[in-house]
Amino acid sequence: MKQTQHKNKLVKLVFTSLFAALVCVSTMMIKIPTSTNGYVHLGDAMVLVSGFLLGPIYGVIASAIGSMFADVFGSYFIYAPATLVIKGLTALFACIVANVMMRLLKKHQTMAYIAGGIVGELFMVLGYYLFEATVCGYGFVAAALSIPANILQGVSGIVIGVLLVIILQRTHVTERFIGKYGFLDR
C-alpha cells in the first residue's frame, strides 16, 4: 500500500515536471513580438492543458513554474513573479470552471473546456493589465495597449489548448497515463 502511494506521488511529480517543461518550451519556442515589448506565444495553450489534465494542484504548479521559467530564460525578469501568480491562477480558474461546467453540462465537455479557458484567459488579460499599470508604472492608459495582444494570445491558447485536450482524450492518452493516477476525480 505505501509503495503504491509513493509510486503515485512520484508519477504526479514527473507529470508535473513534464508539463512545466512543456509550458516553458511552448512559451519560448514560437514568439510573435508585439508593439509593447512583449510577445504572443503558445504557452497559454499548455497552461490550459495543464490545468485541465493535471487538476487544480499539479496543473497550477506546472503552469506557474513553467511560465515563470520562460520569463527568466527569456530575460523578462520583472515579469517572472507576476507570471508565476497570473499563469498559476489562469490554470486554476480554467480547471475549476471546466470541472463545474462538466458537472452541469454532462455530455458537453468541449463547451466546459471552452468556458474554463475563457475565464482563465480573461483573468490572464486582467492580471497583466493591472501588473503593467501599477507595478511596472505604465499607468492604466498605456497598459491598455497590451490588452489586444494578450487577448490574441488568450484566444489562441483556448483554441489550441481545447483541441489538444480533446485529441488526447479521444485517443485515450489521458486515461492511460494521467487518469489512472488520480489527478482529477471527476
MDTraj code that builds the backbone (N, CA, C; nanometers):
import mdtraj as md
import numpy as np

residues = "MET LYS GLN THR GLN HIS LYS ASN LYS LEU VAL LYS LEU VAL PHE THR SER LEU PHE ALA ALA LEU VAL CYS VAL SER THR MET MET ILE LYS ILE PRO THR SER THR ASN GLY TYR VAL HIS LEU GLY ASP ALA MET VAL LEU VAL SER GLY PHE LEU LEU GLY PRO ILE TYR GLY VAL ILE ALA SER ALA ILE GLY SER MET PHE ALA ASP VAL PHE GLY SER TYR PHE ILE TYR ALA PRO ALA THR LEU VAL ILE LYS GLY LEU THR ALA LEU PHE ALA CYS ILE VAL ALA ASN VAL MET MET ARG LEU LEU LYS LYS HIS GLN THR MET ALA TYR ILE ALA GLY GLY ILE VAL GLY GLU LEU PHE MET VAL LEU GLY TYR TYR LEU PHE GLU ALA THR VAL CYS GLY TYR GLY PHE VAL ALA ALA ALA LEU SER ILE PRO ALA ASN ILE LEU GLN GLY VAL SER GLY ILE VAL ILE GLY VAL LEU LEU VAL ILE ILE LEU GLN ARG THR HIS VAL THR GLU ARG PHE ILE GLY LYS TYR GLY PHE LEU ASP ARG".split()
xyz = np.array([
    [0.0815, -0.1192, 0.0000],
    [0.0000, 0.0000, 0.0000],
    [0.0857, 0.1254, 0.0000],
    [0.1848, 0.1326, 0.0889],
    [0.2728, 0.2502, 0.0942],
    [0.3539, 0.2650, -0.0337],
    [0.3945, 0.1527, -0.0902],
    [0.4725, 0.1576, -0.2134],
    [0.3888, 0.2160, -0.3270],
    [0.2601, 0.1828, -0.3315],
    [0.1716, 0.2377, -0.4337],
    [0.1549, 0.3881, -0.4154],
    [0.1433, 0.4329, -0.2914],
    [0.1312, 0.5765, -0.2644],
    [0.2577, 0.6503, -0.3072],
    [0.3729, 0.5919, -0.2798],
    [0.4991, 0.6545, -0.3210],
    [0.5093, 0.6589, -0.4733],
    [0.4665, 0.5517, -0.5395],
    [0.4697, 0.5485, -0.6858],
    [0.3769, 0.6553, -0.7422],
    [0.2559, 0.6682, -0.6860],
    [0.1627, 0.7700, -0.7334],
    [0.2190, 0.9103, -0.7135],
    [0.2815, 0.9353, -0.6009],
    [0.3425, 1.0665, -0.5774],
    [0.4551, 1.0933, -0.6758],
    [0.5354, 0.9912, -0.7017],
    [0.6451, 1.0063, -0.7967],
    [0.5918, 1.0335, -0.9371],
    [0.4903, 0.9613, -0.9771],
    [0.4319, 0.9815, -1.1102],
    [0.3729, 1.1224, -1.1206],
    [0.3060, 1.1686, -1.0162],
    [0.2498, 1.3040, -1.0179],
    [0.3604, 1.4086, -1.0273],
    [0.4696, 1.3861, -0.9569],
    [0.5843, 1.4771, -0.9641],
    [0.6428, 1.4781, -1.1049],
    [0.6551, 1.3608, -1.1651],
    [0.7107, 1.3513, -1.3009],
    [0.6196, 1.4206, -1.4016],
    [0.4887, 1.3962, -1.3945],
    [0.3967, 1.4616, -1.4876],
    [0.3937, 1.6129, -1.4661],
    [0.3984, 1.6565, -1.3414],
    [0.4013, 1.7997, -1.3136],
    [0.5265, 1.8636, -1.3721],
    [0.6395, 1.7971, -1.3562],
    [0.7656, 1.8476, -1.4128],
    [0.7608, 1.8478, -1.5649],
    [0.7059, 1.7422, -1.6224],
    [0.6939, 1.7333, -1.7685],
    [0.6080, 1.8473, -1.8222],
    [0.4948, 1.8710, -1.7583],
    [0.4072, 1.9781, -1.8050],
    [0.4679, 2.1158, -1.7809],
    [0.5436, 2.1330, -1.6733],
    [0.6133, 2.2602, -1.6517],
    [0.7117, 2.2851, -1.7658],
    [0.7828, 2.1797, -1.8061],
    [0.8764, 2.1931, -1.9180],
    [0.8019, 2.2225, -2.0482],
    [0.6884, 2.1576, -2.0699],
    [0.6096, 2.1825, -2.1905],
    [0.5569, 2.3262, -2.1941],
    [0.5146, 2.3757, -2.0801],
    [0.4684, 2.5155, -2.0723],
    [0.5840, 2.6093, -2.1055],
    [0.6990, 2.5854, -2.0453],
    [0.8158, 2.6713, -2.0673],
    [0.8584, 2.6703, -2.2138],
    [0.8731, 2.5516, -2.2706],
    [0.9200, 2.5392, -2.4093],
    [0.8177, 2.5971, -2.5065],
    [0.6896, 2.5697, -2.4840],
    [0.5888, 2.6225, -2.5768],
    [0.5774, 2.7744, -2.5655],
    [0.6124, 2.8292, -2.4511],
    [0.6141, 2.9746, -2.4367],
    [0.7325, 3.0356, -2.5109],
    [0.8455, 2.9684, -2.5073],
    [0.9681, 3.0230, -2.5659],
    [0.9875, 2.9870, -2.7126],
    [0.9235, 2.8796, -2.7588],
    [0.9518, 2.8265, -2.8916],
    [0.9091, 2.9211, -3.0039],
    [0.7850, 2.9607, -3.0056],
    [0.7352, 3.0497, -3.1100],
    [0.6955, 3.1802, -3.0439],
    [0.7676, 3.2861, -3.0752],
    [0.7403, 3.4176, -3.0178],
    [0.7054, 3.5139, -3.1306],
    [0.5893, 3.5750, -3.1181],
    [0.5493, 3.6779, -3.2134],
    [0.5558, 3.8106, -3.1382],
    [0.6545, 3.8945, -3.1697],
    [0.6723, 4.0202, -3.0955],
    [0.5513, 4.1127, -3.1082],
    [0.5252, 4.1866, -3.0017],
    [0.4183, 4.2857, -3.0034],
    [0.4797, 4.4253, -2.9911],
    [0.3976, 4.5250, -3.0129],
    [0.4464, 4.6631, -3.0073],
    [0.4742, 4.7092, -2.8650],
    [0.4380, 4.6291, -2.7663],
    [0.4568, 4.6683, -2.6260],
    [0.5776, 4.5992, -2.5633],
    [0.6727, 4.5559, -2.6436],
    [0.7945, 4.4871, -2.5995],
    [0.7695, 4.3487, -2.5414],
    [0.6514, 4.2976, -2.5583],
    [0.6200, 4.1614, -2.5166],
    [0.6139, 4.0713, -2.6384],
    [0.5484, 3.9586, -2.6233],
    [0.5320, 3.8679, -2.7360],
    [0.4116, 3.7774, -2.7134],
    [0.3526, 3.7339, -2.8238],
    [0.2439, 3.6371, -2.8217],
    [0.3075, 3.5005, -2.8423],
    [0.2606, 3.4014, -2.7676],
    [0.3222, 3.2686, -2.7717],
    [0.2166, 3.1607, -2.7531],
    [0.2592, 3.0346, -2.7619],
    [0.1687, 2.9209, -2.7476],
    [0.1644, 2.8661, -2.6053],
    [0.2324, 2.9302, -2.5143],
    [0.2396, 2.8803, -2.3776],
    [0.1044, 2.8721, -2.3087],
    [0.0129, 2.9627, -2.3422],
    [-0.1178, 2.9606, -2.2769],
    [-0.1958, 2.8339, -2.3112],
    [-0.1737, 2.7792, -2.4290],
    [-0.2391, 2.6521, -2.4624],
    [-0.1956, 2.5444, -2.3639],
    [-0.0671, 2.5383, -2.3335],
    [-0.0177, 2.4377, -2.2400],
    [-0.0548, 2.4703, -2.0958],
    [-0.0701, 2.5984, -2.0634],
    [-0.1192, 2.6358, -1.9304],
    [-0.2594, 2.5780, -1.9110],
    [-0.3450, 2.5951, -2.0120],
    [-0.4806, 2.5417, -2.0030],
    [-0.4810, 2.3891, -2.0014],
    [-0.4005, 2.3271, -2.0869],
    [-0.3930, 2.1807, -2.0888],
    [-0.3476, 2.1288, -1.9531],
    [-0.2494, 2.1945, -1.8936],
    [-0.2018, 2.1544, -1.7609],
    [-0.3136, 2.1628, -1.6582],
    [-0.3853, 2.2726, -1.6591],
    [-0.4962, 2.2887, -1.5650],
    [-0.6048, 2.1853, -1.5865],
    [-0.6411, 2.1616, -1.7119],
    [-0.7483, 2.0669, -1.7427],
    [-0.7096, 1.9228, -1.7085],
    [-0.5860, 1.8840, -1.7395],
    [-0.5467, 1.7441, -1.7234],
    [-0.4869, 1.7114, -1.5865],
    [-0.4124, 1.8047, -1.5298],
    [-0.3457, 1.7755, -1.4031],
    [-0.4245, 1.8234, -1.2817],
    [-0.5242, 1.9058, -1.3043],
    [-0.6096, 1.9480, -1.1945],
    [-0.5622, 2.0729, -1.1237],
    [-0.6346, 2.1098, -1.0173],
    [-0.6118, 2.2387, -0.9535],
    [-0.4831, 2.2495, -0.8715],
    [-0.4204, 2.1411, -0.8387],
    [-0.2946, 2.1496, -0.7632],
    [-0.1759, 2.1369, -0.8572],
    [-0.1650, 2.0226, -0.9220],
    [-0.0486, 1.9958, -1.0063],
    [-0.0497, 2.0797, -1.1344],
    [-0.1689, 2.1083, -1.1880],
    [-0.1786, 2.1941, -1.3054],
    [-0.1347, 2.3363, -1.2764],
    [-0.1688, 2.3851, -1.1586],
    [-0.1277, 2.5194, -1.1171],
    [0.0238, 2.5251, -1.1003],
    [0.0790, 2.4246, -1.0344],
    [0.2242, 2.4219, -1.0121],
    [0.2982, 2.4182, -1.1450],
    [0.2560, 2.3281, -1.2354],
    [0.3226, 2.3164, -1.3660],
    [0.3115, 2.4455, -1.4453],
    [0.1938, 2.5048, -1.4480],
    [0.1715, 2.6284, -1.5250],
    [0.2513, 2.7451, -1.4694],
    [0.2474, 2.7584, -1.3376],
    [0.3158, 2.8711, -1.2737],
    [0.4669, 2.8614, -1.2915],
    [0.5225, 2.7465, -1.2626],
    [0.6682, 2.7297, -1.2706],
    [0.7170, 2.7349, -1.4149],
    [0.6483, 2.6649, -1.5050],
    [0.6896, 2.6655, -1.6458],
    [0.6853, 2.8035, -1.7070],
    [0.5799, 2.8783, -1.6788],
    [0.5673, 3.0139, -1.7340],
    [0.6707, 3.1084, -1.6740],
    [0.6926, 3.0951, -1.5433],
    [0.7916, 3.1811, -1.4779],
    [0.9316, 3.1565, -1.5347],
    [0.9661, 3.0288, -1.5526],
    [1.0980, 2.9989, -1.6093],
    [1.1123, 3.0521, -1.7514],
    [1.0046, 3.0535, -1.8282],
    [1.0109, 3.1107, -1.9632],
    [1.0451, 3.2593, -1.9556],
    [0.9878, 3.3286, -1.8591],
    [1.0224, 3.4709, -1.8409],
    [1.1673, 3.4870, -1.7969],
    [1.2115, 3.4033, -1.7047],
    [1.3502, 3.4122, -1.6565],
    [1.4475, 3.3816, -1.7699],
    [1.4247, 3.2721, -1.8416],
    [1.5154, 3.2341, -1.9509],
    [1.5099, 3.3332, -2.0662],
    [1.3958, 3.4015, -2.0828],
    [1.3808, 3.4996, -2.1901],
    [1.4203, 3.6402, -2.1491],
    [1.4779, 3.6566, -2.0307],
    [1.5237, 3.7858, -1.9775],
    [1.4102, 3.8842, -1.9499],
    [1.2917, 3.8344, -1.9210],
    [1.1803, 3.9185, -1.8789],
    [1.1680, 3.9089, -1.7269],
    [1.2779, 3.9390, -1.6578],
    [1.2874, 3.9172, -1.5137],
    [1.1799, 3.9899, -1.4343],
    [1.1459, 4.1116, -1.4755],
    [1.0475, 4.1891, -1.3999],
    [0.9108, 4.1209, -1.4017],
    [0.8834, 4.0446, -1.5075],
    [0.7543, 3.9784, -1.5190],
    [0.7491, 3.8438, -1.4468],
    [0.8613, 3.7848, -1.4138],
    [0.8656, 3.6485, -1.3594],
    [0.7777, 3.6299, -1.2351],
    [0.7861, 3.7146, -1.1330],
    [0.6997, 3.6931, -1.0160],
    [0.5503, 3.7058, -1.0499],
    [0.5173, 3.8041, -1.1327],
    [0.3771, 3.8221, -1.1720],
    [0.3292, 3.7043, -1.2547],
    [0.4140, 3.6574, -1.3442],
    [0.3786, 3.5432, -1.4280],
    [0.3550, 3.4189, -1.3433],
    [0.4373, 3.3985, -1.2423],
    [0.4192, 3.2845, -1.1515],
    [0.2768, 3.2835, -1.0960],
    [0.2308, 3.3983, -1.0511],
    [0.0974, 3.4085, -0.9915],
    [-0.0112, 3.4063, -1.0986],
    [0.0040, 3.4885, -1.2023],
    [-0.1006, 3.5030, -1.3041],
    [-0.1246, 3.3726, -1.3787],
    [-0.0198, 3.3070, -1.4240],
    [-0.0391, 3.1827, -1.5005],
    [-0.0865, 3.0685, -1.4110],
    [-0.0415, 3.0666, -1.2864],
    [-0.0924, 2.9664, -1.1935],
    [-0.2420, 2.9830, -1.1709],
    [-0.2843, 3.1074, -1.1503],
    [-0.4268, 3.1339, -1.1301],
    [-0.5072, 3.1149, -1.2589],
    [-0.4457, 3.1408, -1.3737],
    [-0.5122, 3.1139, -1.5014],
    [-0.5479, 2.9658, -1.5095],
    [-0.4521, 2.8789, -1.4795],
    [-0.4767, 2.7339, -1.4820],
    [-0.5800, 2.6946, -1.3771],
    [-0.5715, 2.7546, -1.2589],
    [-0.6657, 2.7224, -1.1515],
    [-0.8086, 2.7589, -1.1906],
    [-0.8306, 2.8814, -1.2373],
    [-0.9653, 2.9234, -1.2741],
    [-1.0193, 2.8413, -1.3907],
    [-0.9336, 2.8134, -1.4885],
    [-0.9767, 2.7326, -1.6027],
    [-1.0187, 2.5933, -1.5569],
    [-0.9403, 2.5333, -1.4696],
    [-0.9693, 2.3995, -1.4188],
    [-1.0994, 2.3981, -1.3394],
    [-1.1149, 2.4908, -1.2481],
    [-1.2347, 2.4940, -1.1632],
    [-1.3602, 2.5158, -1.2466],
    [-1.3579, 2.6127, -1.3359],
    [-1.4755, 2.6411, -1.4194],
    [-1.5064, 2.5218, -1.5095],
    [-1.4048, 2.4617, -1.5698],
    [-1.4280, 2.3457, -1.6565],
    [-1.4892, 2.2302, -1.5769],
    [-1.4402, 2.2060, -1.4568],
    [-1.4940, 2.0966, -1.3758],
    [-1.6391, 2.1225, -1.3353],
    [-1.6698, 2.2461, -1.2965],
    [-1.8077, 2.2807, -1.2607],
    [-1.8978, 2.2671, -1.3829],
    [-1.8526, 2.3168, -1.4960],
    [-1.9333, 2.3094, -1.6182],
    [-1.9535, 2.1651, -1.6641],
    [-1.8530, 2.0793, -1.6440],
    [-1.8690, 1.9386, -1.6820],
    [-1.9788, 1.8721, -1.5994],
    [-1.9856, 1.9084, -1.4731],
    [-2.0927, 1.8523, -1.3882],
    [-2.2296, 1.9032, -1.4331],
    [-2.2348, 2.0293, -1.4760],
    [-2.3620, 2.0877, -1.5183],
    [-2.4034, 2.0421, -1.6581],
    [-2.3071, 2.0359, -1.7494],
    [-2.3380, 2.0059, -1.8894],
    [-2.3280, 1.8584, -1.9239],
    [-2.2745, 1.7779, -1.8380],
    [-2.2572, 1.6329, -1.8528],
    [-2.1923, 1.5906, -1.9849],
    [-2.2607, 1.5999, -2.0970],
    [-2.2101, 1.5458, -2.2230],
    [-2.1414, 1.6487, -2.3118],
    [-2.1234, 1.7674, -2.2626],
    [-2.0640, 1.8733, -2.3446],
    [-1.9292, 1.9157, -2.2873],
    [-1.8340, 1.8229, -2.2872],
    [-1.7018, 1.8511, -2.2328],
    [-1.6332, 1.9650, -2.3060],
    [-1.6469, 1.9686, -2.4364],
    [-1.5812, 2.0729, -2.5147],
    [-1.6270, 2.2108, -2.4693],
    [-1.7569, 2.2267, -2.4474],
    [-1.8089, 2.3555, -2.4017],
    [-1.7562, 2.3889, -2.2621],
    [-1.7413, 2.2872, -2.1782],
    [-1.6876, 2.3092, -2.0441],
    [-1.5427, 2.3568, -2.0514],
    [-1.4627, 2.2948, -2.1395],
    [-1.3240, 2.3375, -2.1557],
    [-1.3161, 2.4793, -2.2127],
    [-1.4022, 2.5101, -2.3077],
    [-1.4034, 2.6448, -2.3655],
    [-1.4393, 2.7475, -2.2583],
    [-1.5422, 2.7194, -2.1788],
    [-1.5823, 2.8113, -2.0717],
    [-1.4686, 2.8306, -1.9711],
    [-1.4040, 2.7204, -1.9330],
    [-1.2902, 2.7303, -1.8408],
    [-1.1768, 2.8112, -1.9002],
    [-1.1488, 2.7878, -2.0281],
    [-1.0435, 2.8620, -2.0961],
    [-1.0732, 3.0111, -2.1023],
    [-1.1978, 3.0447, -2.1292],
    [-1.2356, 3.1861, -2.1375],
    [-1.2148, 3.2547, -2.0026],
    [-1.2619, 3.1916, -1.8959],
    [-1.2468, 3.2522, -1.7634],
    [-1.0991, 3.2655, -1.7265],
    [-1.0222, 3.1587, -1.7498],
    [-0.8794, 3.1628, -1.7180],
    [-0.8055, 3.2698, -1.7965],
    [-0.8328, 3.2779, -1.9251],
    [-0.7623, 3.3748, -2.0093],
    [-0.8082, 3.5177, -1.9840],
    [-0.9335, 3.5373, -1.9469],
    [-0.9765, 3.6726, -1.9080],
    [-0.9023, 3.7172, -1.7829],
    [-0.8806, 3.6235, -1.6915],
    [-0.8011, 3.6579, -1.5734],
    [-0.6579, 3.6938, -1.6137],
    [-0.6010, 3.6190, -1.7088],
    [-0.4645, 3.6475, -1.7547],
    [-0.4555, 3.7894, -1.8113],
    [-0.5504, 3.8260, -1.8959],
    [-0.5506, 3.9601, -1.9560],
    [-0.5620, 4.0666, -1.8466],
    [-0.6535, 4.0474, -1.7540],
    [-0.6719, 4.1430, -1.6451],
    [-0.5487, 4.1478, -1.5540],
    [-0.4913, 4.0323, -1.5247],
    [-0.3743, 4.0266, -1.4367],
    [-0.2556, 4.1022, -1.4926],
    [-0.2252, 4.0806, -1.6198],
    [-0.1119, 4.1521, -1.6796],
    [-0.1422, 4.3012, -1.6962],
    [-0.2665, 4.3353, -1.7248],
    [-0.3040, 4.4768, -1.7357],
    [-0.2779, 4.5479, -1.6023],
    [-0.3268, 4.4893, -1.4936],
    [-0.3089, 4.5510, -1.3621],
    [-0.1617, 4.5542, -1.3209],
    [-0.0880, 4.4473, -1.3519],
    [0.0549, 4.4437, -1.3191],
    [0.1307, 4.5537, -1.3930],
    [0.1064, 4.5661, -1.5226],
    [0.1770, 4.6665, -1.6021],
    [0.1354, 4.8078, -1.5626],
    [0.0088, 4.8262, -1.5293],
    [-0.0401, 4.9596, -1.4927],
    [0.0155, 5.0049, -1.3589],
    [0.0295, 4.9138, -1.2640],
    [0.0689, 4.9528, -1.1288],
    [0.2166, 4.9239, -1.1005],
    [0.2556, 4.7997, -1.1021],
    [0.3927, 4.7626, -1.0639],
    [0.4947, 4.8135, -1.1650],
    [0.4677, 4.7945, -1.2927],
    [0.5617, 4.8427, -1.3956],
    [0.5549, 4.9943, -1.4108],
    [0.4477, 5.0549, -1.3618],
    [0.4357, 5.2001, -1.3648],
    [0.3964, 5.2576, -1.4996],
    [0.3361, 5.1765, -1.5881],
    [0.2973, 5.2277, -1.7197],
    [0.1746, 5.3173, -1.7112],
    [0.0968, 5.3025, -1.6066],
    [-0.0295, 5.3749, -1.5970],
    [-0.1387, 5.2949, -1.6662],
    [-0.2631, 5.3264, -1.6322],
    [-0.3747, 5.2456, -1.6820],
    [-0.3998, 5.2635, -1.8314],
    [-0.3715, 5.3804, -1.8837],
    [-0.3942, 5.4034, -2.0268],
    [-0.2875, 5.3328, -2.1097],
    [-0.1619, 5.3517, -2.0752],
    [-0.0538, 5.2884, -2.1516],
    [-0.0583, 5.1363, -2.1380],
    [-0.0922, 5.0856, -2.0203],
    [-0.1004, 4.9403, -2.0001],
    [-0.2105, 4.8789, -2.0850],
    [-0.3116, 4.9574, -2.1171],
    [-0.4218, 4.9073, -2.2000],
    [-0.3757, 4.8707, -2.3408],
    [-0.2608, 4.9239, -2.3831],
    [-0.2095, 4.8920, -2.5163],
    [-0.1728, 4.7447, -2.5308],
    [-0.1445, 4.6763, -2.4207],
    [-0.1082, 4.5345, -2.4289],
    [-0.2302, 4.4430, -2.4266],
    [-0.3468, 4.4968, -2.4021],
    [-0.4677, 4.4142, -2.3935],
    [-0.4971, 4.3393, -2.5232],
    [-0.4942, 4.4040, -2.6416],
    [-0.5243, 4.3287, -2.7642],
    [-0.4300, 4.2103, -2.7877],
    [-0.3006, 4.2280, -2.7627],
    [-0.2056, 4.1177, -2.7813],
    [-0.2321, 4.0062, -2.6811],
    [-0.2651, 4.0429, -2.5577],
    [-0.2966, 3.9410, -2.4576],
    [-0.4263, 3.8677, -2.4906],
    [-0.5233, 3.9388, -2.5475],
    [-0.6475, 3.8738, -2.5895],
    [-0.6183, 3.7759, -2.7032],
    [-0.5368, 3.8174, -2.7996],
    [-0.4980, 3.7283, -2.9091],
    [-0.4283, 3.6036, -2.8550],
    [-0.3379, 3.6233, -2.7622],
    [-0.2677, 3.5109, -2.7001],
    [-0.3667, 3.4198, -2.6273],
    [-0.4616, 3.4799, -2.5556],
    [-0.5613, 3.4012, -2.4832],
    [-0.6510, 3.3219, -2.5754],
    [-0.6985, 3.3849, -2.6828],
    [-0.7860, 3.3160, -2.7781],
    [-0.7117, 3.2002, -2.8441],
    [-0.5876, 3.2244, -2.8868],
    [-0.5112, 3.1156, -2.9483],
    [-0.4841, 3.0053, -2.8462],
    [-0.4610, 3.0422, -2.7210],
    [-0.4410, 2.9427, -2.6162],
    [-0.5644, 2.8573, -2.5954],
    [-0.6824, 2.9201, -2.5976],
    [-0.8072, 2.8455, -2.5804],
    [-0.8279, 2.7488, -2.6963],
    [-0.8150, 2.7983, -2.8181],
    [-0.8385, 2.7136, -2.9359],
    [-0.7419, 2.5951, -2.9367],
    [-0.6137, 2.6225, -2.9247],
    [-0.5138, 2.5156, -2.9316],
    [-0.5222, 2.4245, -2.8088],
    [-0.5391, 2.4820, -2.6915],
    [-0.5464, 2.4032, -2.5688],
    [-0.6654, 2.3095, -2.5676],
    [-0.7832, 2.3599, -2.6043],
    [-0.9028, 2.2750, -2.6068],
    [-0.8878, 2.1655, -2.7110],
    [-0.8355, 2.2001, -2.8282],
    [-0.8132, 2.0969, -2.9307],
    [-0.7177, 1.9880, -2.8809],
    [-0.6100, 2.0273, -2.8148],
    [-0.5149, 1.9286, -2.7624],
    [-0.5793, 1.8365, -2.6588],
    [-0.6563, 1.8939, -2.5684],
    [-0.7205, 1.8120, -2.4654],
    [-0.8206, 1.7148, -2.5283],
    [-0.8990, 1.7619, -2.6232],
    [-0.9969, 1.6749, -2.6896],
    [-0.9255, 1.5628, -2.7643],
    [-0.8190, 1.5950, -2.8356],
    [-0.7431, 1.4925, -2.9074],
    [-0.6843, 1.3909, -2.8100],
    [-0.6254, 1.4378, -2.7022],
    [-0.5678, 1.3465, -2.6026],
    [-0.6742, 1.2576, -2.5403],
    [-0.7925, 1.3117, -2.5168],
    [-0.8992, 1.2304, -2.4598],
    [-0.9538, 1.1295, -2.5601],
    [-0.9713, 1.1709, -2.6828],
    [-1.0267, 1.0796, -2.7841],
    [-0.9295, 0.9676, -2.8198],
    [-0.8020, 0.9915, -2.8038],
    [-0.7035, 0.8852, -2.8284],
    [-0.6732, 0.8069, -2.7003],
    [-0.7452, 0.8393, -2.5932],
    [-0.7353, 0.7701, -2.4632],
    [-0.5987, 0.7837, -2.3967],
    [-0.5220, 0.8817, -2.4385],
    [-0.3927, 0.9061, -2.3752],
    [-0.4131, 0.9498, -2.2306],
    [-0.5131, 1.0333, -2.2082],
    [-0.5361, 1.0824, -2.0727],
    [-0.5777, 0.9704, -1.9783],
    [-0.6547, 0.8747, -2.0269],
    [-0.6957, 0.7625, -1.9423],
    [-0.5761, 0.6743, -1.9068],
    [-0.4944, 0.6438, -2.0056],
    [-0.3831, 0.5509, -1.9837],
    [-0.2722, 0.6098, -1.8989],
    [-0.2485, 0.7379, -1.9104],
    [-0.1339, 0.7960, -1.8420],
    [-0.1718, 0.8870, -1.7260],
    [-0.2643, 0.9766, -1.7491],
    [-0.2937, 1.0765, -1.6476],
    [-0.4078, 1.0327, -1.5563],
    [-0.5144, 0.9822, -1.6132],
    [-0.6330, 0.9479, -1.5366],
    [-0.6109, 0.8426, -1.4302],
    [-0.5288, 0.7451, -1.4562],
    [-0.5145, 0.6357, -1.3604],
    [-0.4376, 0.6753, -1.2344],
    [-0.3747, 0.7912, -1.2334],
    [-0.3027, 0.8351, -1.1146],
    [-0.3804, 0.9373, -1.0322],
    [-0.5060, 0.9609, -1.0681],
    [-0.5949, 1.0416, -0.9864],
    [-0.5636, 1.1898, -0.9803],
    [-0.5206, 1.2473, -1.0913],
    [-0.5015, 1.3923, -1.0923],
    [-0.6356, 1.4624, -1.0727],
    [-0.7347, 1.4121, -1.1443],
    [-0.8693, 1.4689, -1.1338],
    [-0.9634, 1.3591, -1.0859],
    [-1.0541, 1.3939, -1.0001],
    [-1.1516, 1.2958, -0.9535],
    [-1.2913, 1.3387, -0.9956],
    [-1.3108, 1.3372, -1.1272],
    [-1.4412, 1.3805, -1.1821],
    [-1.5445, 1.2735, -1.1594],
])
top = md.Topology()
chain = top.add_chain()
for i, resn in enumerate(residues, 1):
    res = top.add_residue(resn, chain, resSeq=i)
    for name in ("N", "CA", "C"):
        top.add_atom(name, md.element.get_by_symbol(name[0]), res)
traj = md.Trajectory(xyz[None], top)
